[in-house]
């Protein structure tokens, strides 16, 4: 039986993809790859289908070596490689292919957009913004490029320009939830803002009537807006509604078991005489969200000898390589205990190489992946002299602030007040354990002390990490380092103290949370 012509197969695949029949399109392209093994075109189209239509980057990854061998000078091949690795959080590899893609095709709008996305994830926002603007000069009405530009401007503290872009997008795409989320993080809502008025009078009723899945995100946005306007009870109700619509459910039992196993499975003896890398370069900020950690990182990274790497996942990725699995406290304790000095030093060298690429030439490099508090045992084996800063805040204030924020699915413990209270209590229990067993210097930095006496606390932290004081630390509002957390607007402003004891605004709703946290208040919750 004669082979079907390649052009016919590719046309049929395109027709099926257009009709939404992705499985059929994939089958046709898979056949084309098999029948025409030396032609890169069907492999390119299969990769693009799987990546952009089917959203299956894990299935594209094994295709890349063959694709790049067949088409080493194809801009699209490198573009797909960059996008695939970026989606799989392999940002350094993604950057290599992104740069090759735009070197081959510097006027490809798709290539520029993908490269800009990769630069953004590599915390190189100025370069990302430059590439997005080049892409938009070619394709000015491309909505994803506009959204990426708004997000990048917001992350670099260019709030005025970010807001202008959000309003431009709103004018033509008023229902775009991604844009509304960026707007929410960029501006402080007011009752007379046309975007707020549209959301409350048009969009919310429509999403509610149609039971649209976007209703949850709408409630998160409006919850934040009502809080900023001062309608605190309504704000809390919006967040309650959003939580009720979440699909992800936090498993309290699994997390409590994880912490218990980790504590029971690790002791001071496991770290006695530990001989890891002796560098004092890495500094970790750990803790719960909404503890002033972003402010703290900006204050520190304003120091000329300190670099910040934000929420990069180097430590988590390295921990996975030695057996860390979420929810398996016994396994993590065992793999940490069995981590040899040779292996720990090798991991430390990888960590230093990766962080040096992000913050070159700095005496200290601060990582702020807060939930690394689970991995402090691994960090101690790698860097026994590495400093650890624990960002703390009044438990009630901290938990309420977490509840009243649009945190992602990783923070599913915020879905209800009981789970949130238990998670916070387990966090404090684990920190207390690490303070007893690992050799690393650990400093607690209370949010309340930071806002009461910013210079005094900043001086103590700089001294703790072993550097001389520099007045640049107090000009943190001018720090252009990218901020990717929901705190971006607050940290670009002078210190404010209104966030202390904010939980009392919502006290009528908080009995379940009080029940979980009362043991942390020896004199009672007041």
NUFI-690825 format. One line per field, with one value per residue (C-alpha): residue number from 1; residue in three letters; chain; x, y, z. Coordinates in Angstrom, 3 decimals. Each point is the difference from the previous one (the first is absolute). Example, Ala and Ser with C-alpha at 12.3 -4.5 7.8 and 13.67 -1.06 7.14 Angstrom:
BEGIN
num: [1, 2]
residu: [ALA, SER]
chaine: [A, A]
px: [12.300, 1.370]
py: [-4.500, 3.440]
pz: [7.800, -0.660]
This chain:
BEGIN
num: [1, 2, 3, 4, 5, 6, 7, 8, 9, 10, 11, 12, 13, 14, 15, 16, 17, 18, 19, 20, 21, 22, 23, 24, 25, 26, 27, 28, 29, 30, 31, 32, 33, 34, 35, 36, 37, 38, 39, 40, 41, 42, 43, 44, 45, 46, 47, 48, 49, 50, 51, 52, 53, 54, 55, 56, 57, 58, 59, 60, 61, 62, 63, 64, 65, 66, 67, 68, 69, 70, 71, 72, 73, 74, 75, 76, 77, 78, 79, 80, 81, 82, 83, 84, 85, 86, 87, 88, 89, 90, 91, 92, 93, 94, 95, 96, 97, 98, 99, 100, 101, 102, 103, 104, 105, 106, 107, 108, 109, 110, 111, 112, 113, 114, 115, 116, 117, 118, 119, 120, 121, 122, 123, 124, 125, 126, 127, 128, 129, 130, 131, 132, 133, 134, 135, 136, 137, 138, 139, 140, 141, 142, 143, 144, 145, 146, 147, 148, 149, 150, 151, 152, 153, 154, 155, 156, 157, 158, 159, 160, 161, 162, 163, 164, 165, 166, 167, 168, 169, 170, 171, 172, 173, 174, 175, 176, 177, 178, 179, 180, 181, 182, 183, 184, 185, 186, 187, 188, 189, 190, 191, 192, 193, 194, 195, 196, 197, 198, 199, 200, 201, 202, 203, 204, 205, 206, 207, 208, 209, 210, 211, 212, 213, 214, 215, 216, 217, 218, 219, 220, 221, 222, 223, 224, 225, 226, 227, 228, 229, 230, 231, 232, 233, 234, 235, 236, 237, 238, 239, 240, 241, 242, 243, 244, 245, 246, 247, 248, 249, 250, 251, 252, 253, 254, 255, 256, 257, 258, 259, 260, 261, 262, 263, 264, 265, 266, 267, 268, 269, 270, 271, 272, 273, 274, 275, 276, 277, 278, 279, 280, 281, 282, 283, 284, 285, 286, 287, 288, 289, 290, 291, 292, 293, 294, 295, 296, 297, 298, 299, 300, 301, 302, 303, 304, 305, 306, 307, 308, 309, 310, 311, 312, 313, 314, 315, 316, 317, 318, 319, 320, 321, 322, 323, 324, 325, 326, 327, 328, 329, 330, 331, 332, 333, 334, 335, 336, 337, 338, 339, 340, 341, 342, 343, 344, 345, 346, 347, 348, 349, 350, 351, 352, 353, 354, 355, 356, 357, 358, 359, 360, 361, 362, 363, 364, 365, 366, 367, 368, 369, 370, 371, 372, 373, 374, 375, 376, 377, 378, 379, 380, 381, 382, 383, 384, 385, 386, 387, 388, 389, 390, 391, 392, 393, 394, 395, 396, 397, 398, 399, 400, 401, 402, 403, 404, 405, 406, 407, 408, 409, 410, 411, 412, 413, 414, 415, 416, 417, 418, 419, 420, 421, 422, 423, 424, 425, 426, 427, 428, 429, 430, 431, 432, 433, 434, 435, 436, 437, 438, 439, 440, 441, 442, 443, 444, 445, 446, 447, 448, 449, 450, 451, 452, 453, 454, 455, 456, 457, 458, 459, 460, 461, 462, 463, 464, 465, 466, 467, 468, 469, 470, 471, 472, 473, 474, 475, 476, 477, 478, 479, 480, 481, 482, 483, 484, 485, 486, 487, 488, 489, 490, 491, 492, 493, 494, 495, 496, 497, 498, 499, 500, 501, 502, 503, 504, 505, 506, 507, 508, 509, 510, 511, 512, 513, 514, 515, 516, 517, 518, 519, 520, 521, 522, 523, 524, 525, 526]
residu: [UNK, UNK, UNK, UNK, UNK, UNK, UNK, UNK, UNK, UNK, UNK, UNK, UNK, UNK, UNK, UNK, UNK, UNK, UNK, UNK, UNK, UNK, UNK, UNK, UNK, UNK, UNK, UNK, UNK, UNK, UNK, UNK, UNK, UNK, UNK, UNK, UNK, UNK, UNK, UNK, UNK, UNK, UNK, UNK, UNK, UNK, UNK, UNK, UNK, UNK, UNK, UNK, UNK, UNK, UNK, UNK, UNK, UNK, UNK, UNK, UNK, UNK, UNK, UNK, UNK, UNK, UNK, UNK, UNK, UNK, UNK, UNK, UNK, UNK, UNK, UNK, UNK, UNK, UNK, UNK, UNK, UNK, UNK, UNK, UNK, UNK, UNK, UNK, UNK, UNK, UNK, UNK, UNK, UNK, UNK, UNK, UNK, UNK, UNK, UNK, UNK, UNK, UNK, UNK, UNK, UNK, UNK, UNK, UNK, UNK, UNK, UNK, UNK, UNK, UNK, UNK, UNK, UNK, UNK, UNK, UNK, UNK, UNK, UNK, UNK, UNK, UNK, UNK, UNK, UNK, UNK, UNK, UNK, UNK, UNK, UNK, UNK, UNK, UNK, UNK, UNK, UNK, UNK, UNK, UNK, UNK, UNK, UNK, UNK, UNK, UNK, UNK, UNK, UNK, UNK, UNK, UNK, UNK, UNK, UNK, UNK, UNK, UNK, UNK, UNK, UNK, UNK, UNK, UNK, UNK, UNK, UNK, UNK, UNK, UNK, UNK, UNK, UNK, UNK, UNK, UNK, UNK, UNK, UNK, UNK, UNK, UNK, UNK, UNK, UNK, UNK, UNK, UNK, UNK, UNK, UNK, UNK, UNK, UNK, UNK, UNK, UNK, UNK, UNK, UNK, UNK, UNK, UNK, UNK, UNK, UNK, UNK, UNK, UNK, UNK, UNK, UNK, UNK, UNK, UNK, UNK, UNK, UNK, UNK, UNK, UNK, UNK, UNK, UNK, UNK, UNK, UNK, UNK, UNK, UNK, UNK, UNK, UNK, UNK, UNK, UNK, UNK, UNK, UNK, UNK, UNK, UNK, UNK, UNK, UNK, UNK, UNK, UNK, UNK, UNK, UNK, UNK, UNK, UNK, UNK, UNK, UNK, UNK, UNK, UNK, UNK, UNK, UNK, UNK, UNK, UNK, UNK, UNK, UNK, UNK, UNK, UNK, UNK, UNK, UNK, UNK, UNK, UNK, UNK, UNK, UNK, UNK, UNK, UNK, UNK, UNK, UNK, UNK, UNK, UNK, UNK, UNK, UNK, UNK, UNK, UNK, UNK, UNK, UNK, UNK, UNK, UNK, UNK, UNK, UNK, UNK, UNK, UNK, UNK, UNK, UNK, UNK, UNK, UNK, UNK, UNK, UNK, UNK, UNK, UNK, UNK, UNK, UNK, UNK, UNK, UNK, UNK, UNK, UNK, UNK, UNK, UNK, UNK, UNK, UNK, UNK, UNK, UNK, UNK, UNK, UNK, UNK, UNK, UNK, UNK, UNK, UNK, UNK, UNK, UNK, UNK, UNK, UNK, UNK, UNK, UNK, UNK, UNK, UNK, UNK, UNK, UNK, UNK, UNK, UNK, UNK, UNK, UNK, UNK, UNK, UNK, UNK, UNK, UNK, UNK, UNK, UNK, UNK, UNK, UNK, UNK, UNK, UNK, UNK, UNK, UNK, UNK, UNK, UNK, UNK, UNK, UNK, UNK, UNK, UNK, UNK, UNK, UNK, UNK, UNK, UNK, UNK, UNK, UNK, UNK, UNK, UNK, UNK, UNK, UNK, UNK, UNK, UNK, UNK, UNK, UNK, UNK, UNK, UNK, UNK, UNK, UNK, UNK, UNK, UNK, UNK, UNK, UNK, UNK, UNK, UNK, UNK, UNK, UNK, UNK, UNK, UNK, UNK, UNK, UNK, UNK, UNK, UNK, UNK, UNK, UNK, UNK, UNK, UNK, UNK, UNK, UNK, UNK, UNK, UNK, UNK, UNK, UNK, UNK, UNK, UNK, UNK, UNK, UNK, UNK, UNK, UNK, UNK, UNK, UNK, UNK, UNK, UNK, UNK, UNK, UNK, UNK, UNK, UNK, UNK, UNK, UNK, UNK, UNK, UNK, UNK, UNK, UNK, UNK, UNK, UNK, UNK, UNK, UNK, UNK, UNK, UNK, UNK, UNK, UNK, UNK, UNK, UNK, UNK, UNK, UNK, UNK, UNK, UNK, UNK, UNK, UNK, UNK, UNK, UNK, UNK, UNK, UNK, UNK, UNK, UNK]
chaine: [A, A, A, A, A, A, A, A, A, A, A, A, A, A, A, A, A, A, A, A, A, A, A, A, A, A, A, A, A, A, A, A, A, A, A, A, A, A, A, A, A, A, A, A, A, A, A, A, A, A, A, A, A, A, A, A, A, A, A, A, A, A, A, A, A, A, A, A, A, A, A, A, A, A, A, A, A, A, A, A, A, A, A, A, A, A, A, A, A, A, A, A, A, A, A, A, A, A, A, A, A, A, A, A, A, A, A, A, A, A, A, A, A, A, A, A, A, A, A, A, A, A, A, A, A, A, A, A, A, A, A, A, A, A, A, A, A, A, A, A, A, A, A, A, A, A, A, A, A, A, A, A, A, A, A, A, A, A, A, A, A, A, A, A, A, A, A, A, A, A, A, A, A, A, A, A, A, A, A, A, A, A, A, A, A, A, A, A, A, A, A, A, A, A, A, A, A, A, A, A, A, A, A, A, A, A, A, A, A, A, A, A, A, A, A, A, A, A, A, A, A, A, A, A, A, A, A, A, A, A, A, A, A, A, A, A, A, A, A, A, A, A, A, A, A, A, A, A, A, A, A, A, A, A, A, A, A, A, A, A, A, A, A, A, A, A, A, A, A, A, A, A, A, A, A, A, A, A, A, A, A, A, A, A, A, A, A, A, A, A, A, A, A, A, A, A, A, A, A, A, A, A, A, A, A, A, A, A, A, A, A, A, A, A, A, A, A, A, A, A, A, A, A, A, A, A, A, A, A, A, A, A, A, A, A, A, A, A, A, A, A, A, A, A, A, A, A, A, A, A, A, A, A, A, A, A, A, A, A, A, A, A, A, A, A, A, A, A, A, A, A, A, A, A, A, A, A, A, A, A, A, A, A, A, A, A, A, A, A, A, A, A, A, A, A, A, A, A, A, A, A, A, A, A, A, A, A, A, A, A, A, A, A, A, A, A, A, A, A, A, A, A, A, A, A, A, A, A, A, A, A, A, A, A, A, A, A, A, A, A, A, A, A, A, A, A, A, A, A, A, A, A, A, A, A, A, A, A, A, A, A, A, A, A, A, A, A, A, A, A, A, A, A, A, A, A, A, A, A, A, A, A, A, A, A, A, A, A, A, A, A, A, A, A, A, A, A, A, A, A, A, A, A, A, A, A, A, A, A, A, A, A, A, A, A, A, A, A, A, A, A, A, A, A, A, A]
px: [0.000, 1.421, 0.955, -2.287, 1.715, 1.481, -1.813, -3.312, 0.764, 0.972, -3.130, -2.218, 1.696, -0.532, -3.669, -0.500, 1.776, -2.148, -3.095, 1.184, 0.715, 3.432, 0.309, -0.639, 2.403, 2.662, -0.506, 0.375, 3.177, 1.426, -0.558, 1.645, 3.044, 0.250, -0.463, 2.346, 2.688, 2.549, -2.346, -0.160, -3.290, -2.420, 2.059, -0.095, -3.770, -0.485, 2.053, -1.939, -3.334, 0.935, 1.443, -2.421, -3.306, 0.127, 2.189, 2.095, 3.617, 1.016, -0.870, 2.004, 3.170, 0.993, -0.535, 2.484, 3.351, -1.134, -1.604, 3.097, 2.182, -2.188, -0.362, 2.861, -0.415, -3.784, -1.199, -3.282, 1.826, 1.914, -3.128, -1.886, 2.960, 0.097, -3.740, -0.002, 2.857, -1.524, -3.332, 1.858, 1.861, 3.396, 0.679, 3.740, -0.374, -2.999, 2.121, 2.640, -2.595, -1.863, 3.169, 0.754, -3.548, 0.139, 3.562, -1.274, -3.257, 0.288, -3.248, -2.186, -2.775, -0.622, 3.697, 0.341, -3.063, 1.272, 3.459, -1.531, -1.932, 3.183, 1.872, -2.811, 0.274, 3.759, -0.618, 1.467, -2.962, 1.637, 1.049, -3.456, -1.640, 2.344, -0.884, -3.742, 0.103, 1.800, -2.656, -2.786, 1.574, -0.518, -3.339, -1.496, -3.372, 1.355, -1.814, 2.457, 2.844, -1.945, -0.737, 3.632, 1.092, -2.465, 1.178, 3.689, -0.499, -1.820, 2.777, 2.657, -1.899, -1.157, -3.500, -1.147, 0.906, -1.381, -3.304, -0.190, 0.517, -2.669, -2.493, 0.854, -0.653, -3.203, -1.339, 0.031, -0.184, -2.000, -0.636, 3.609, 0.642, 3.777, -0.012, -2.326, 2.340, 2.965, -2.075, -0.904, 3.676, 0.966, -2.507, -1.834, -3.696, -2.449, -3.774, 0.014, 2.507, -1.724, 1.596, -1.362, -3.424, -0.057, 1.003, -2.693, -2.887, 0.600, 2.604, -0.788, -3.766, 0.710, 2.559, -2.316, -3.044, 1.963, 1.961, 3.123, 3.245, 1.524, -2.335, 2.590, 2.668, -2.535, -0.773, 3.721, 0.440, -3.070, 0.973, 3.280, -1.762, -2.619, 2.742, 1.836, -3.227, -0.721, -2.969, 1.601, -2.952, -0.847, 3.651, 0.061, -3.211, 1.465, 3.039, -2.214, -1.900, 3.229, 1.300, -3.241, 0.505, 3.571, 0.486, 3.221, -0.518, 2.680, 0.692, 0.527, 0.870, 2.733, 1.675, -0.104, 1.454, 2.715, 1.137, -0.197, 2.058, 2.600, 0.410, 0.079, 2.443, 2.656, 2.104, 2.986, 2.231, -0.815, 1.749, 2.854, 3.294, -1.740, 2.592, -1.814, 1.106, 1.430, -1.312, -2.010, -1.336, -3.508, -2.585, -3.540, -3.134, -2.672, -3.402, -3.645, -1.289, -1.047, 2.733, 1.843, 2.492, -0.137, 0.726, 2.829, 1.526, -0.196, 1.650, 2.813, 0.467, 0.304, 3.363, 2.709, 1.544, -3.263, -1.920, -3.537, -1.265, -3.639, -2.015, 2.242, -0.251, 3.649, -0.050, -3.294, 1.219, 3.255, -1.909, -2.126, 3.176, 0.844, -3.466, -2.240, -3.655, -2.813, -1.843, 2.714, 1.605, 1.606, 1.576, 1.326, 1.485, 1.623, 1.442, 1.338, 1.561, 1.647, 1.240, 3.784, 2.392, 1.228, -3.488, -0.988, 3.021, -0.849, -3.566, 1.340, 2.229, -3.022, -1.978, 2.816, 0.466, -3.697, -0.415, 3.228, -1.493, -2.981, 1.864, 3.632, 2.799, -1.948, 1.351, -3.453, -2.852, -3.446, -2.604, -3.600, -1.811, -1.900, -0.994, 3.628, -0.605, -0.780, 3.483, 2.266, 1.542, 1.165, 1.250, 1.937, 1.743, 0.927, 0.907, 0.499, 1.096, -2.836, -2.180, -3.753, -2.464, -3.475, -2.599, -2.665, -3.186, -2.711, -1.733, -3.525, 1.108, 2.114, -2.745, -2.729, 2.245, 0.664, -3.719, -0.795, 2.355, -0.270, 2.727, 0.453, -0.894, 3.327, -1.450, -3.140, 0.396, -1.603, -3.272, -1.612, 0.912, 0.496, 2.478, 1.778, 0.357, 1.292, 2.497, 1.321, 0.368, 1.902, 2.276, 0.900, 0.551, 2.401, 1.954, 0.434, 1.346, 2.568, 1.202, 0.899, 1.660, 1.781, 3.321, -1.000, -0.436, -3.734, -1.507, -3.685, -1.187, -3.444, -2.051, -1.148, 3.593, 0.858, -2.757, 0.577, 3.734, 1.022, 3.549, 0.663, -1.204, 1.722, 3.292, -0.404, -0.690, 2.958, 2.230, -1.443, 0.972, 3.508, 0.156, 0.569, -2.984, -0.817, -2.536, -1.248, -2.044, -2.411, -0.693, -1.732, -2.932, 2.451, 1.271, -0.749, 0.318, -2.995, -2.791, -2.266, -2.126, -3.346, 1.891, 1.399, -2.026, 0.575, 3.779, 0.390, -1.359, 1.415, -0.547, -3.544, -1.297, -3.704, 0.458, 0.664, -3.054, -2.024, -1.573, -2.331, -1.914, -1.270, -0.325, -3.625, 1.155, 3.109, -1.039, 1.327, 3.379, 0.191, -0.607, 3.137, 2.279, -0.932, 2.873, 2.407, -1.362, 0.924, -2.012, -2.934, -0.921, -0.784]
py: [0.000, 3.371, 2.564, 2.965, 3.160, 2.080, 3.121, -1.867, -1.281, 3.454, 1.551, -2.654, 0.539, 3.745, -0.518, -2.306, 2.409, 2.888, -2.113, -0.650, -3.689, 0.054, -3.749, -0.641, 2.760, -1.479, -3.475, 1.380, 1.885, -3.037, -2.020, 2.728, -0.039, -3.762, 0.042, 2.943, -0.436, 2.321, 2.921, 2.345, 1.623, -2.622, -0.157, 3.775, 0.051, -2.901, 1.816, 3.223, -1.850, -1.794, 3.138, 2.733, -1.700, -3.107, 1.691, -3.109, 1.196, -3.296, -1.757, 2.501, -0.402, -3.450, 1.291, 2.849, -1.841, -1.460, 3.262, 2.062, -2.552, 0.156, 3.778, 1.544, 3.359, 0.155, 2.975, -1.801, -3.085, 2.087, 2.008, -3.199, -1.237, 3.280, -0.036, -3.668, 0.369, 3.202, -1.692, -2.814, 2.614, -0.749, 3.684, -0.066, -2.502, 1.943, 3.154, -1.659, -1.002, 3.304, 1.899, -2.344, 0.449, 3.796, -0.060, -2.062, 1.949, 3.392, 1.250, -2.957, 1.320, -3.461, -0.520, 3.401, -0.669, -3.417, 1.419, 2.849, -2.537, -1.952, 3.154, 0.863, -3.367, 0.485, 3.274, 2.026, 2.325, 2.919, -2.305, -1.579, 3.412, 0.902, -3.197, 0.377, 3.513, -1.296, -2.702, 2.551, 2.227, -2.908, -1.163, 2.920, -1.585, -3.295, -0.366, -2.418, 2.435, 2.871, -2.089, -1.037, 3.629, 1.118, -2.756, 0.767, 3.727, -0.753, -2.309, 2.642, 2.672, 1.954, 0.250, 2.984, -1.667, -3.352, 1.612, 1.778, -3.304, -1.702, 2.748, -0.231, -3.740, 0.528, 2.356, -2.783, -3.125, 0.971, -3.609, -1.193, -1.431, -0.045, 3.729, 0.634, -1.949, 2.118, 3.163, -1.205, -0.401, 3.319, 2.516, 0.727, -0.319, 2.866, -0.018, 2.386, -2.016, -1.055, -3.448, -0.553, 1.264, -2.314, -3.020, 0.550, 1.045, -2.051, -2.727, -1.451, -0.381, -1.608, -2.477, -0.866, -0.564, -2.242, -1.802, 0.883, -1.555, 3.499, 0.967, -1.150, 2.337, 2.805, -0.448, 0.111, 3.242, 1.584, -1.219, 1.888, 3.062, 0.154, -0.323, 2.981, 2.030, -0.812, -2.367, -2.610, -2.316, -0.114, -0.630, -2.998, -1.380, 0.205, -1.948, -2.581, -0.440, -0.339, -2.639, -1.962, -0.132, -1.321, -3.440, -0.792, -1.323, 0.191, -3.253, 1.014, -3.542, -0.381, 3.272, -0.663, -3.474, 1.452, 2.447, -2.618, -2.513, 2.606, 1.032, -3.578, -1.085, 2.693, 0.801, 2.106, -3.047, -0.076, 3.351, -0.451, 0.804, 0.534, 0.789, 1.697, 2.968, 2.708, 2.938, 2.631, 1.411, -1.544, 1.587, -1.326, 1.881, -2.476, 0.236, 0.355, 2.327, 3.517, 0.384, 2.935, -2.337, 1.876, 3.270, -1.681, -1.344, 3.422, 1.662, -2.557, -0.019, 3.796, -0.594, 0.143, -3.284, -1.971, -1.507, -1.348, -2.979, 0.225, -3.206, -2.138, -3.706, -1.067, -1.519, -1.797, -1.420, -1.205, -1.536, -1.940, -1.409, -1.638, -1.390, 2.809, -0.699, 2.272, -1.567, -2.557, 1.277, -3.325, -0.239, 3.555, -0.590, -3.232, 1.445, 3.021, -2.236, -2.161, 2.924, -0.399, 2.913, -0.556, 0.080, 2.996, 1.955, -0.913, 1.253, 3.149, 0.696, -0.320, 2.366, 2.570, -0.211, 0.549, 2.858, 1.660, 0.129, 1.935, 2.255, 0.125, 1.371, 0.307, -0.956, -1.169, -1.321, -0.045, -2.592, 0.580, -3.210, 0.114, -3.633, -1.025, -0.205, -3.656, -0.476, 1.622, -3.370, -0.411, 3.607, -0.640, -3.004, 2.074, 3.262, -0.452, 3.664, 1.371, 2.532, -0.534, 2.824, -0.935, 2.628, 0.020, 1.908, -0.084, -3.363, 1.434, 2.859, -2.344, -2.571, 2.547, 1.729, -3.340, -0.726, 3.375, -0.377, -1.706, -2.553, -2.805, -3.678, -0.775, 1.797, -2.119, -0.007, 3.459, -1.475, 0.003, 1.548, -3.285, -1.326, 3.332, 0.092, -3.565, 0.634, 3.096, -1.894, -2.789, 2.580, 1.444, -3.502, -0.868, 3.251, -0.634, -3.469, 1.311, 2.567, -2.879, -2.407, 1.723, 1.873, 3.040, 3.433, 0.815, 3.446, 0.748, 3.317, 1.040, 2.032, 2.302, 0.862, 0.602, 2.575, 1.618, 0.516, -0.861, 1.325, -1.620, -3.407, 0.301, 0.757, -3.111, -2.198, 1.376, -0.623, -3.508, -0.965, 1.352, 3.239, 3.635, 2.341, 2.020, 2.837, -1.184, -2.582, 2.755, 1.055, -3.286, 1.743, 0.881, -3.568, -1.156, -3.668, -1.922, -0.949, -2.857, -0.295, 1.612, 2.422, 1.899, 3.190, 0.234, -0.447, 2.874, 2.364, 1.299, -2.195, 0.071, -1.300, -0.473, -3.743, -0.623, -1.463, 0.044, -3.330, 1.796, 1.476, -3.500, -1.393, -1.065, -2.655, -1.319, -2.465, -3.076, 1.675, 1.043, -3.595, -1.140, 2.859, 0.670, -2.141, 2.535, 2.771, -0.734, 3.012, -0.660, 1.460, 3.657]
pz: [0.000, -1.086, 2.575, 0.350, -1.164, 2.777, -1.119, 0.230, 3.504, 1.231, -1.534, 1.622, 3.362, -0.229, -0.866, 3.019, 2.316, -1.235, 0.673, 3.555, -0.651, 1.571, 0.491, -3.699, -0.995, 2.270, -1.505, -3.537, 0.859, 1.820, -3.180, -2.063, 2.309, -0.430, -3.791, -0.570, 2.686, -1.604, -0.528, 3.032, -1.007, 1.439, 3.198, 0.302, -0.454, 2.435, 2.629, -0.526, 0.226, 3.211, 1.576, -0.950, -0.759, 2.208, 2.668, 0.606, 0.301, 1.619, -3.276, -2.045, 2.069, -1.412, -3.555, 0.357, -0.475, -3.320, -1.092, 0.748, -1.785, -3.105, 0.079, 2.021, -1.766, 0.225, 2.029, 0.690, 1.314, 2.537, 0.774, 0.847, 2.053, 1.930, 0.668, 1.024, 2.474, 1.362, 0.669, 1.743, 2.124, -1.568, -0.465, -0.704, -2.855, -1.276, -0.143, -2.188, -2.591, 0.220, -0.846, -2.909, -1.296, -0.134, -1.373, -2.956, -0.452, 1.730, -1.555, 0.945, 2.226, 1.458, 0.678, 1.665, 2.163, 1.109, 0.722, 2.007, 2.084, 0.655, 0.999, 2.394, 1.731, 0.225, 1.902, -2.883, -0.324, -1.775, -2.833, 0.001, -0.345, -2.870, -1.887, 0.613, -1.423, -3.092, -0.385, 0.386, -2.654, -2.382, 1.411, 1.973, 0.759, 1.389, 3.317, 1.698, -0.722, 1.542, 3.082, 0.328, -0.299, 2.677, 2.326, -0.564, 0.520, 3.226, 1.198, -0.553, 1.899, -3.053, 1.399, -2.086, -3.280, 1.162, 0.936, -3.358, -1.808, 2.141, -0.844, -3.693, 0.082, 1.977, -2.689, -2.599, 2.201, 3.112, 1.008, -0.123, 3.464, -0.349, -0.649, 2.914, 2.282, -1.118, 0.495, 3.485, 0.898, -1.555, 1.359, 3.214, -0.786, 0.437, -0.284, -2.968, -2.047, -3.270, 0.218, 3.528, -1.072, -3.024, 2.050, 2.636, -2.269, -3.158, 0.278, 3.435, -0.659, -3.390, 1.371, 2.887, -2.211, -2.376, 2.742, -1.927, 1.326, -0.008, 2.839, 2.520, -1.377, -0.154, 3.689, 0.827, -1.922, 1.551, 3.451, -0.273, -1.446, 2.774, 2.591, -1.492, -0.160, 3.653, -0.346, 2.216, 0.628, -3.707, -0.794, 2.335, -1.530, -3.490, 1.137, 1.697, -3.254, -1.965, 2.408, -0.335, -3.773, 0.131, -1.472, 1.881, 3.504, 2.650, 1.837, 3.615, 1.062, -2.627, 0.913, 3.726, -0.589, -2.259, 2.669, 2.730, -2.010, -0.882, 3.635, 1.275, -2.713, 0.443, 3.017, 1.011, -0.434, -3.732, -0.404, 2.467, -1.723, -3.331, -2.667, -2.872, -2.057, 2.232, -2.034, 1.852, -3.273, 0.086, 2.283, 0.285, 0.983, 1.050, 1.603, -0.812, -2.721, 1.044, 2.619, -1.575, -1.685, -3.311, 1.784, 1.875, -3.214, -1.667, 2.996, -0.098, -3.776, 0.055, 1.659, -2.714, 1.142, 0.139, -2.896, 0.069, -1.992, 1.052, 0.163, -2.182, 0.749, -0.081, 3.488, -0.599, -3.322, 1.567, 2.915, -2.491, -1.507, 3.331, 0.678, 1.255, -0.759, 1.204, 2.921, 0.790, 3.177, 0.889, -3.462, 0.183, 3.452, -1.194, -3.233, 1.920, 2.635, -2.666, -2.092, -0.134, 0.382, -3.564, -1.454, 2.147, -1.267, -3.598, 0.473, 1.639, -3.005, -2.298, 2.200, 0.023, -3.762, -0.667, 2.443, -1.167, -3.510, 1.358, 2.459, -1.149, 2.136, 3.260, 3.424, 1.103, -2.130, 1.609, -1.006, 1.047, -0.798, 3.282, 0.245, -0.002, 3.742, -0.779, -1.485, 2.567, 0.804, -3.592, -0.027, 3.219, -1.544, -3.065, 1.745, 3.771, 0.273, -2.137, 1.818, 0.367, 0.624, 1.213, -0.871, 2.718, 0.718, 2.633, -0.664, -0.310, -2.252, -2.089, -0.544, -0.716, -2.520, -1.718, -0.085, -1.553, -2.963, -3.398, 0.740, -2.521, 0.351, 1.721, 3.005, 0.190, 3.785, -0.095, -1.272, 3.414, 3.327, 1.836, -2.594, -0.038, 3.777, 0.124, -2.786, 1.760, 3.277, -1.777, -1.647, 3.392, 1.396, -2.829, 0.312, 3.737, -0.851, -2.523, 2.519, 2.299, -2.450, -2.912, 0.347, -2.073, 1.580, 0.008, 0.606, 0.473, -1.472, 1.254, -2.462, 2.786, 0.943, -3.643, -0.473, 3.420, -0.456, -3.552, 0.260, 3.351, -1.141, -3.378, 1.740, 2.163, -3.032, -1.974, 3.018, 0.367, -3.558, 0.537, -2.000, 0.813, 0.058, -3.135, -0.034, -3.414, 1.905, 1.066, -3.614, -0.759, -1.736, -2.796, -0.320, -3.548, 0.841, -1.368, 2.387, -1.040, 3.108, 0.778, 2.278, -2.971, 0.522, 3.756, -0.144, -2.464, 2.652, 3.313, 3.059, 1.322, 3.329, -0.660, -0.580, 3.701, 1.789, -3.219, 0.956, 2.406, -2.957, -0.784, 3.517, -0.433, -2.516, 1.756, 2.716, -1.921, -0.435, 3.658, 1.050, -1.861, 1.046, 3.619, 1.308, -1.562, 2.250, 3.631, 1.178, -2.305, -3.390, 0.491]
